[in-house]
Amino acid sequence: MSNKNTATVKKENWFYNLIMKSDAAVSVIVVLLGFLVATILVLCVGRNPLGMYKSILQVVTGWNIDRGVWNIRYVGEWINYSIPYIFCGFAMAFAGRVGLFNVGGEGQYLMGVTVAQLCGIYFLQIPGLHWICALLCAMLAGAIWGGVVGFLKARFEVSEVVTTIMLNYVALYLSRIITMAIPGTNTYKTVDYPATALLKSKWLSAITNGSNLNYGIFITVIAIILFWFLMEKTKLGFALKATGFNKDAAHYAGIPVVSSIVIAMAVSGAFAGMGGGIVALGSFRYGRVLSGMDNYGYTGIAVALVGNNTATGTTLAGLLFGMLQASQTLMQSKGIPKEITFIIQGLVVVFVALKTGFRLIMEKIEKAQQDKRIGGAK
C-alpha cells in the first residue's frame, strides 16, 4: 500500500483509534446513548422530551427558558446533590484501582452518617472545630468499616464483594440502634443539631440564592486533589496500582500486597464515610433514624464505572448523577416522569458494562473495512 493510501487509512481510522484507546471517549458515548434511549422512551409515553432537556439546562445553568428568568439556586442544589455521589464514587474507584470491587460504599457511608450525627449532637460546641471533628470522626468510621473488609480479604482471602454486601445491612441496622438510643429521638429523627455542628454557610447560601450548598464543596475539592495526588504522584499510589494489575508480580517486586489491600479498602471507606458526614451535617438540621438505604453507595459504583475509576472521570460522573437527581422535580413539573432519571442512570451503567462488547464490534467493523481497502488496492 502506498504512503498516500496509508495516510488516508490513518485519517479515516481516527474514530476507531479514539474509541479503542480512550476510555473517556467511550464513557461520553455511553452517556449520550443513555440520553438517546431515554428520549425515545419519553416519546413513547406521549411526552415531549424537550421538557427533559429544559429541566437539565435549568439545573446546570439556572436559566428557565420558558419564563426567561435566571436563578442560581438550581446550580447550588445541583452541586450539593453531586457531593455524596462523588465521595461514594471515589470509594468504589479507589478500591477498583487496586483490583478490588467495593460494594460496601453504602455501609461505609451509613457509618459516616451515624458517627457524624453522634458527634454533631454530643461534641463540644466550638464554632468551626465542632463540625471539623465530626467529619473527621465520620471519615475514621468509614475507614474502619472498609479496613476490616480489606484485612479479611488480604489475610484470609474472604471475598470483598460478599463481605461488603453483608456489612451494608449490618451498618443500616446498627445505625438505627445507635440513633434510637439518643435521648429525644422519635421514630424519624433526633433532636436538632447545635448551630456549631452544621456545615451551613451564610455566604454560600447568599450567593446561590438560598440553596443548601455548604462547606462540603471545599472538602470535595480537597478530596478530588487528594485522590489524584495519591494515585498518580506517590509511591503508595504506584504500589496500589501495581497490586491491582498483578498481585503476584507486585509481591515478587517487594510491594507489601497485604497492607496495600487493607490501605486501599480503608481509604475507600474514608471517602464514603466523609460523604456520609457531609450529608448528615450539611443537608439536615437533625439526625435521621434511617429506615432504609440512602443508595448513594450503590450509585457510587455506577459513578466510578462511568468515570473509569479516575479522579477527574469520577468527579464528572458524580456531577452527571447529581444533575439527574436535581432535575427530577423540574421534570415532573413539565410532565416528564421523574423515573426517567433512574432509567438514564441504569442505561448508562448497562452501556458501560457493554463497553468491551462495543469495542469488539468496532474491531470487527474496522477489520472488514481494512480487508475491503486491501482488496480495492489490489
N, C-alpha and C positions, 0 to 999 in steps of 0.2 A: 504494500500500500504506500502511495506517495506521501511526502511530508504534508502536502496540501490536504489530502484526504484525512490524514491523521489529525491535523489541526481542526478540520471540520468535525470529525468524530468527537474530539475532546470538547469542542464548543457545544455540540448537541447533547453531550452527556453531563452538562453542568447540574441539571436537576437530579439525575441519578446519583452523582457524586455527593450532592448536598444531602440527599436522603440517607445514603448508605453510611456517610461519615459523620453526620451531625445528629446527635440525639435531640438537640434543641429544636432543629427543624422538624423532626418527627413529632415532637410534643406540640408544636404550633399547629401542625397539620391535623393531629387527632383532636385538638380543641376545636378547630374550625369544623371538622366533621361532626363533632358533637353538637355544635350550634346548628349546622345544616340539617341534621336529622330532627333536632328539636323544632326547627322552623317548619319542617314538613308535618310534624305531629300537631303543631298549633293549627296549621291549615286544615288538618284532618278533623279537628274538633270544632271547626267552624269559627275560629277566632283569627284576628288579624295579627300576624307575627310582628308587625311594625310596633305594636304596643310593647312587646317584649324588649325590643332594641331601644325604644324610647326610655323605658324604665332603667335599663342598664346605663344608657347615656346620662340619665339624670343622677344616678348613683355615683358615677365616675367623675362627672364634671359639676354636678349641682344644677345644671341647666334644665328647666322644664320647657320643652319645645312647644307644647300645647298652649301654655299660658304666657310664655315669653318672659319668665322670671327666673332668677338665679338664687339658689340657696346653698351655701357652702356646708350646711349642716349634713347634707346627704354624704358628702365626701368624708366628713369626720366620722360618721357612723360606719361607712364602708371600711375605713382603716381600722376602726375599733373592732368590727366583726372579724377582720382578717387576722388580727394578732394571735388568737389561740390556734387558728389553723396553721399559721407559720411555725409556732412553737411545737405543736404536735407533729407537724410535717418534719421538723428538724429531728424530733425523737425517732422517727422512722428512718430518716435519711442518714443520720449519723451511724446508726446500727447497720444500715444497709451497706455503707461503705466498708464495713468490716465483715461483710458476708453474713450478717445476722438479719433475721426478719422479726422486727419488734412489733408484735401485735398488741403489746401491752401499754401502748401510749395512753389509752383511756384510763387504765388503772393508775398509772403514774400521774396523770393529770388530776384524777379524783383525789389522790393522796395530797397533791399540792393544794387543791381546793380546800380540803378538810383542815390541813395544818394551818393554812393561811387564815381560815375562819377562826380557829382557836387562838392563834396569835393576835388576830385583829381584835378579839374580844378581851383577852387576858393580859396582853403585854402592857408595859408602862406606856402611858400616853404622852410620849415625847414627840413633838412635831418633827417630821422628816425621818427620824430614826425609827419610829414605830412601824411604818409600812415597809421600810427597807428591811428591817429584821424579820418581819412577817414573810416577805417574799424570799429572803434567803433561807428561812426555815422550810418554806414550801418547796424550794429547789432542792434542799437537802432530803426532804421526804421522798420526792420523786427519784432522786439519785439512789437512795437506799432501796426503794421498791424495784428499780431497774437493776441495781447492782446484785441483788440476791439472785435474780434470773441469770445474770452473767456468770456468777460464781457456780451455780448449778450446771450451767452449760459447759463451762470451761473445765470444771473438776470432775463432773460425773456424766457428761455427755447427755444431759437431760434436754430434750427439745425445747428451745426457747419459745416456739410457737404455742405448744401445749401449755407450758408454764405461764406465759403471759396472758393467755386467754382465761385460764382459771383465776389468776390473780386479779384480773379485771373485776370479777364478781366478788372476790374477797374484799377488794378496795371499796366497792359500792356499799356492801352491807356493813363493813367496818366503819365507813363514813357515816352511815345512818345511826349506828350505835353510839359513836362518839358525839355526833352533833345533838342527838336527842338527849344526851346526858348533861348538856349545858343548861344551867338554870334559866328559866324564862322561855325555853323553846317550846313551840307548839308543833302541830303536825307538819307544818310547812316551812317555818323559818325560826331563826333565833332572834334575840334582841338585836337592836341596831348597833352597828359598829360605832365606836367613838370617832370623831372627826379626824383624829390623827392617824387612823388606820386606813383611811380612804386614799385612793390614788387620784381622786378628782383634782383637776387643775382649773382654777378660775380663768386663767388667761387662755388656756387651750379651748375651754368651753366657749369663751367670749369670741375668739377668732373663728370658731366653727359654728357660731350662732346657736349655742346651747346643746351641742352634741355631747355624747358620752366619751369622747376622746380624752385620754388621760395620760399620766406619766408613763404608762406602759409602752407608749410608742418609742420613747427613748431607750427603754430596756430592750425593746425589739431590735432596734438599730444596733445596739451593742452586741446582742446575740448573733445577728447576721454576720457582723465583722468577726466575732469570736469563732463562729463555725468555720468561716472561710480561712481564717488565720491558722486555726488548729489543724485543719486538714491539708492545707496547701503549703504552709510555711514552717512547720515544726517537725522535729524528729518523731514526736509522738504520732502526728498525723501520718507520716511515712510508714511507721510501724503498723498502725491500724490498717492502712490501705493494703500494705503487704500481706497482713494477716487475712484480709478479705479476699485477695487474689488467690493465695495458696497458703494454707496453714502449715503444711509440711515444709514447704520451701522457706517460709518465714522462720519456722523453728530451727531449721538447719543453718539459717543465716544468723542465728543468735538473737532473734527477736522473741521476747517473752510472750508467747501466744496466749497463755492462760490469763496473765494480767491484762493483755490487750483486750481480750473479750470482756473481762469484768469492767475495765475502764470504759469501753465503748457503751455497754449497757447502762452503766452508772451515769455517764454524760447524757445519753439519750433520755434517761429518766429525769435528769435535772432539767433538761429543756421542757419536757412535758409538765413537770411539777411547777416550773416558773410560769408556764402558760396558765395552769390552773390557778395559781396565786393571783395573777393579773386579772383573770375573770372574776375571782371571788371578791377582790378588793376594789376593782375598777368599774365593774358593771352592776354591782349590787350594794345596797346600804346595810345589808344584814346577811347573816349566814343562811344557807339553804339546807333543808333536810331533803336530800336527793331521793327522789322516788324512782329514778332510772338513770341511764347513762346520758351524758350530755352529747356524746358521739363525736366530740372534737378529736379524740384519739383515733377512732376508727377512720374518720375522714382524713386525718393526718397521713394515713397510709396512702390514700389516693393522691394527696398533695405531694408527697415525696416521690411517688411513681411518675407523676406528671412532670415534676421538677428534676427528674433524673438524679436524685439524691445529692444535688449540689446546692450550695448556699443561695446563689442567685436564682436558679431554677425553682427551688422550693419556695423562696420568697414570692416570686411572681405567681406560682401556682396557688399559694395561700391567699394572695390578693384576688385571684380569679374566683376562688371558692367563697371568699368573703363578699365579693361583689354579687355573686349569685344569691347569697343569703340576704344581703341588704336590699336586694331588689324585689324580694318576694311580695312585700306589701304593695309596692308600686304596681307590680304586675297584676295583682288581684284587683286593684282599683281601675285597671284598664281592661278587665275582663279576661285576663290570662290566668289560668290555674297556677297557683304557686308551686304545685307539684312539678311543674315543668323544670324548675331549677334542679330538683333532685334527679330528674331524668337526664338533664345535661351532665350532671356530675357522674352519674352511672355510665352514660355513654362514653364520656371521656376516659373513664377507667377501663372500660371494655376495649376501647380502641388502643389505649396504651398497652394493655395486655396482648393485643393482637399485633404489636409493633414488629415482633420477629416474623410473623407470617406476612405482614405487609412488605417487609424487606425481601423476603423470599420471592414474593410476586414481582417486585421491582427487578430482582436479579434475573428472573425468567424473561421478563419483558426486554431487558437490556440485552440478554444473550440472543434472543430472537432477532432484535434489531441489528446486532453485530453480524450475525450469520447472514442476514439479508444484505447488509452493506458489503460483506466479503464476496457474496455471490454476485452482486451487481458489479463489483470491481473486476471480477474475472470475465 
